[in-house]
Amino acid sequence: MTRTSRAVALSAIVVLSVVASVGVGFVGTAAAADAATIEATPANATATATHNVSVSPDSNEAGSSLSSIQVQYPDSSADAGNVTGDDVEAAYVVRNGDRTNVTDDLQAVKHSDNGNTVTFTFGGSYDVKAGDTFYVTYSDVENPDSMGTYSVSVDLNSQSSGSPATDSLNITQAAATTSLTATPDWDGANATHTLSYAPGSAQDNRTLRNVTVDYGENAMLYDLPAENVTAFVDADADGENDSAESGLNVTGVTAANQNLTVAFNGSYTLNASEPVVVAYDPVGNPDVAGTYTERVTANGDWENATSVTLDVVVSSETSAASVTPYPPYAGARSTHVATGEVGSDDASDSLNEFRVDYAENTGATDVSEVGLSDVNAVGISTDGDRTIETNVSDDLSSVSISNDGHTLLLGFGGSYTLEQGDVVVANYSDVENPGSNGTYTAAVGINTQSDDADVAADFEVSTGPADATVTAANASEHANTTHTLAFRPGTSQYGANVTSLAANYTASGIGDVPADATVTGAFIDTDGDLANESGDPALNVTGVGVTDGVVNATFEGNHTVASDERVVLTYANVTNPGDGSYAIPSALNGEWANGTDATLTVTTDTEAVNASLTVDPDSPDATSTHTATVEVAPNDASDSLNSIEVDYAATETATDVSGVGTSDVVRVGISTDGDETIETNVSDDLSEVDVSNDGHTLTFGFGGSYSLAQGDVVVVEYHDAQNPVSESTYHAAIGVNVQSTDAPVTAAFDITASSSGDDSDTSDGSDTDDTDDTSDGSDNVDDTSDTAGATDGGSGDGGQSTTTTTSSTTTTTSDQTQNVTSTTTTATTTTTTATGTTSAGSLGFGFAAASVALAAGFLALRRRD
């Protein structure tokens, strides 16, 4: 055999052994971990986080198959006990710079050590080689309770005899600390609630604009005047308002959807560990004793909200009767809760009657509108705590009113038996409180035909404040939108004819409202839902004016407003200010002394997603290429991609896109990993490009063939946008599926005299010779360049790369989603396929290559013989 023949034969054997080993896992020696990393996102104490872990095998332990990755946290630190297979966001191996997905081999997620250890087991289909790095990313991990550095062990194939590697889990953000107390803390009592709130790192160094407590259904809330609130910075964290500590300026209090929000003037900057104490009253404690969990946040940042508990105990009151109005405002339409203790003469009798007689105070309280449908609850408290244990509403047979509407009598069928010490409880609505501040008395009686005397119960009513809200249809900063002002009058204006409603935007620091702001609706909301329904009286608008930022609408004056009703005015063409909360003075019938501040909250984005707009060139008045990106918000997750809107008219009308059409779209697609490089090309689904708002708004329409996931980034790049003529910072509102409830996101872009270049590539750097080429693996534009690699479908992901030399040839290369046709001056075209080294790789091709190599070797030996 010649040396050449021996070399060929040896080469064939080597090729066979190499090809046969690609992607085939087998059990070998133990694979010890050599190095590991771990990172938490977010790195906040107590947060539910996503952890990203990597582990590399010892270089001497190559040859095993992947069977497990185990992560062991220190005792009483992170808790991974809730992690399931659905929480595994990624699992892959990086070998020689190429990434191979191994999630198809994941078999189970197991927990031990009370959730401190989590093990991801695999089926052994992937081999382990020296230099490999294995990654697993998983969510639903509870971070440690405190900031600090925690040593975490990570093991590869933990059943082996090798040792795990360690890395530090860094928790860099402090958790919020809170407390909430009620005084008195009795069930059902009107109380002062005191909140202590240290915001933690998530809100550190932010301006304090408001604090909100979400009570759920666990309290009775009222709109309170600012003077009912005390707030200060508790620098020494002792809960006391010391003379050296700073008070906080309260600008308003609102109660809506069981949320109580206290607004401030923005003069204080939050400190992560420095408590803010807010005391407010009255709040109706829960009717049942127990521990209740509420949520607290500052500045409307519910993503970083924290939980707080409220403890309520059984009432220690010994009075035999009580009457409690909700709300306790003079002249207000109210709900009353009346209780009466069963005396000795009624013991063992059936429940036949329950009477509340308000006539003792010359008939100040009016119950003439109370009917059967207004009785919300009625029953017997058998343990005396005024919480209903025995519901008797099925035995309620009548509601009768006497004494000119001031005495209420509930009649029953006698199906329930009373015992001494029982308390009868009745909750009923549509009561009109006395019209003046003061203490009033009602006489409460059970089975009034018996010899037991009625028992007097005192209750108080006070002046009810006006309250108002302003809500924006699009709450994003700088958006041009519609505002709705809802005004509920205070005691002094109950029953007033509605002749005008005004809001002073200039006084709030927002700036002037455009003089052409237009009213789109006005009515009286009778049921508190702020919806214009058939039963709500329409207000006839006789005039609308905007003077120095004051919006004022006038009406015919043929409707009155009750204590529990709101005057609602909706007007368009208002531009939101920047992010924050604003107190807008508002008044009914021009009575500013009886008015109140309406709180407007503007956010960076209502769904906390991101957007960007890049311009090339960025010269004034240039015809430019614009690239818009926007993150998919929660409400659009799992929906089809139907539209992308880029609205330059949301804040200014300086950019002109009237010349943009379908042929100007350079690229459009979805970045699934959030890096704004297109992984999914959707150009084949683009159906139209629509221009509106006098050439300032672009809407890209799609056929709905592609689905969106939360966190995806939608990217669209287009030519023929005319830049603004002046240097400045401009804004555009960018939205996905604008017909959904998600608000567009505002993105800023700069126009400067110094251009970034007239022919530069904005395509992630894969081509620098022609602005038509934006190839990133998702290019739908014909490439006429002479640069190799412009049609690269992305090696390492199953794509093809085409390398060309001289002569004229047309080559079509296929990538993941489309065909790209490239005409170049080339003599030959060579196409090579990049193949991953996964267990499901191109084994057929590998064995074919091995067979060819073996045949060549044997042929050489035969010729030698």
C-alpha positions, 0 to 999 in steps of 0.5 A, a space after each residue: 500500500 502506498 503512503 498516499 493510499 494509506 492516507 486516503 484510507 485513514 482519512 475515510 476512517 477518521 471521517 466516519 468516526 467524526 460524522 458518526 459522533 455528530 449529534 449522537 449522545 451516549 453514556 460515558 464518564 461522569 461530567 463534573 461542572 467546571 464553571 457556572 453563572 446565575 443571574 436574576 431578573 429582576 434582582 429585587 428582594 422578594 420579587 418573583 423573578 426569572 433566573 438565567 443559569 449556565 454551567 460548563 463541564 470539566 474539560 476532562 469529563 467529555 463524553 457523557 450525555 446530558 441528563 440533568 442540570 441542578 441548581 441549589 440555592 442556600 437554605 432560606 434564600 430563593 424558592 424555586 418550588 413553583 417552577 414547572 416545565 411551562 416556566 422553562 423559557 430556554 434550554 440550549 448548549 453553546 458549542 464553538 459559538 453555535 447555539 443548539 436548542 435542547 428543550 425538546 429533550 427536557 423530561 421533568 422539573 423536580 424540586 427538593 429541600 423545600 424549594 431550595 433545589 430545582 433539577 431539570 432532567 433530560 433524556 440523554 439525546 445530547 452529548 457533552 463535550 469539553 468547552 460546551 456551555 449549557 444554559 437554562 432560563 426559568 421563571 416563577 422563582 421567588 427571590 430572597 427576602 433581603 438584598 445581598 450576595 448568595 452562593 448558588 451551586 450548579 451541577 451538570 449531570 448531578 447523579 455523577 461523582 463530579 463536583 458542582 460549580 458555584 456562582 453568586 446570585 446578586 440581589 441588588 434591590 431592596 424590598 418595600 416595607 409596609 404596615 397598615 393599622 386601623 384606629 379603632 380596629 373594630 369590625 365595621 367601625 369608621 376608623 382612621 387608617 395609618 399607612 407606613 410605606 418605605 418603597 424599596 429600591 424599585 421606587 428609590 429616588 423617584 418623585 412622590 406624586 401619589 400613594 394608593 392602597 388597593 383594599 379589594 372588597 375589604 373596606 368602605 371607602 369615601 372621597 375625602 377632603 385633603 384636610 382629612 389626611 396627615 402625611 409626613 416623612 418618618 425619617 427615624 422610622 418610629 411611626 411618630 410625627 416628630 417635630 424635626 420631620 417633614 410634612 407632606 403637602 396633600 393635594 387630593 384624595 380619591 376613592 375609586 374601584 376600592 382604591 384609595 389614592 392620596 395625591 401629593 404636590 411632587 416636592 418630595 423624592 422617595 428614599 428606598 428605606 425611609 418610610 412615608 406615613 399617611 393617616 386618613 379618615 374615615 374608612 369603614 373597617 371590614 364587617 368581619 374580624 380577621 386579617 386582610 391583605 391589601 396592596 400598596 404602591 406609589 405613583 401608580 406603579 403596580 408592577 412594583 406594588 407590595 402587600 400589607 396586612 390589616 388586622 380587624 378584631 371583634 367589636 368591643 362595643 356594648 351598646 344594644 343598637 347602632 346605626 352607621 351611614 356609608 358615606 356619613 355626609 350631610 345630605 348624601 344618598 347613603 347606605 345604612 347598617 342598623 343593628 339591634 340586640 335581642 332582649 329578654 322578652 323576645 328570647 325564643 320568639 320568632 323574628 317578625 319585625 325590625 324597625 328603625 325610627 329616624 323621626 325622633 330628630 324631627 324627621 331629618 333622615 328620609 327613608 321614603 325611597 327604601 324598598 325591598 330591592 334596597 335591602 342589601 343584607 339582613 340576618 342574625 349575628 348569633 355570637 354578638 359580633 354584628 357579623 351575620 351568621 344566619 341569613 334571613 333574607 329569604 324570610 323578608 316579606 315586606 318593607 313599609 315606610 311611615 311617619 312621612 318617610 322617616 320610619 322604616 319597618 322590615 316585616 318577616 314570615 316568622 321562620 327564624 327563632 331569636 335567642 337572647 344576646 343575638 343581634 339582628 343586622 339590616 343593611 339597606 340603601 337609598 337613605 337620604 342623610 340629614 342635610 346638616 352636620 351634627 349628631 342624630 338619633 334613631 330608635 331601633 326595635 325588634 318585634 315592636 309589638 312586644 314589651 321590649 322598648 326601642 333602643 336609641 342609637 346615635 350617628 353623625 353626619 358631616 359636610 360632604 366634600 365635592 370630588 372630581 376626576 379627569 381621565 384621558 382616553 389615552 393616558 400616555 404622555 404627550 398624546 393628543 387625546 380626549 379627556 373626561 371630567 366627572 364632577 360630584 358636588 359637595 353638600 352645598 350644591 346638592 340638588 343644584 341646577 346644572 348650568 356650567 362645568 369648568 376645569 382650569 388646566 393652567 392652574 395645574 401647571 399643564 399649560 394651555 388647552 387648545 382653543 379648538 378643544 371640542 365637547 363630544 358629550 355631556 350628561 348626568 351619571 346617575 349610577 356612578 359607572 361614568 357610562 352614558 346610559 339610557 337612564 342618564 339625563 343628557 345635558 344640552 350644551 349651549 356654549 363651549 369656551 377655552 380661555 387661558 387654559 380654562 375649559 368651560 361648558 355651559 348648559 340649559 340648566 334644566 337638570 339638577 344633580 343629586 348627592 350621589 350623581 356626577 356631572 360628566 363632560 367629555 372634550 377632545 383635542 387635549 394634549 397630555 403633559 409629561 408623566 405624572 399626576 396633576 391636580 386640575 381645579 374644577 367647579 360646578 356653576 362657576 362656584 370655584 369656592 365649592 369646587 375641588 381638584 380633579 386628579 389626572 394621571 399621565 404615564 410613560 405608557 399604560 402597559 409599560 412597554 417600549 418603543 423607538 424611532 430612528 431616522 437616517 438621515 436625521 437632517 432637517 427637511 431631509 427625505 429619510 428612512 425611518 425605523 420604528 419598533 414597539 414592544 408587544 403589550 399584554 393585551 396583544 399577547 397571543 393575538 394576530 398581527 393586524 396593524 402597526 401605527 406610527 402617528 407623528 400627529 400625536 404630539 406634533 404635525 411636523 413629519 410628513 409621510 404622505 409619500 410612503 407607500 407599500 413599495 417604500 417598506 424596506 423590511 417589516 417583521 417580528 424580533 422574538 428575542 427582543 433585540 430588534 433584529 427580525 427573526 420572523 419576516 412578515 412582509 408576505 402578510 403586508 396588505 396595505 399602507 394607509 396615510 391619514 391625518 393630513 399625511 402625518 399618520 402611517 398605518 401598516 395593515 396585515 392579513 393576520 397570518 402571524 401571531 404575537 407574544 408578549 415581549 416580542 418587538 415589532 419592527 418596520 423600516 420605510 423610505 420617503 419620510 419627510 423630516 421636520 424642517 427645524 432642529 428639535 426633539 420630536 415624538 411619535 406614538 407607535 402602536 400594534 393592533 391599534 384597535 385593541 385597548 393598549 395605548 400607543 407608546 410615545 417614542 422620541 427622535 432628534 432632528 439635527 443639522 449634522 446628518 448621520 450620512 446619506 447612504 448608510 445602512 440601518 440593517 444591523 450591519 450585514 451590508 454597507 454598500 447599498 441602502 436597499 439591502 437590509 438583510 438580517 436573515 429576513 430580507 424581502 428586498 432584491 439585492 443588486 450588490 456585489 458583496 458576498 454575504 448579503 443573502 445570508 439566511 443566518 448560519 447556525 439556524 438552518 439557513 444557507 449562505 451563497 458565495 459568488 465569483 465572476 460572470 452573470 448568474 441568478 441565484 435563489 437562496 432559501 431562508 426560514 420564511 422566504 425566497 431571496 433572488 439575487 442577480 450578480 456578476 459571477 462565474 460560479 455559484 457555490 451554496 453551502 449549508 450550515 448545520 447544527 450539531 443537535 441530535 436531530 441534525 443532518 445525520 443522513 447527510 453525515 452518513 452519506 459523506 462517511 460512505 463516500 469517504 469509505 468507498 474512496 479509501 477501499 478503492 485506493 486499497 484495491 488499486 494498490 493491491 
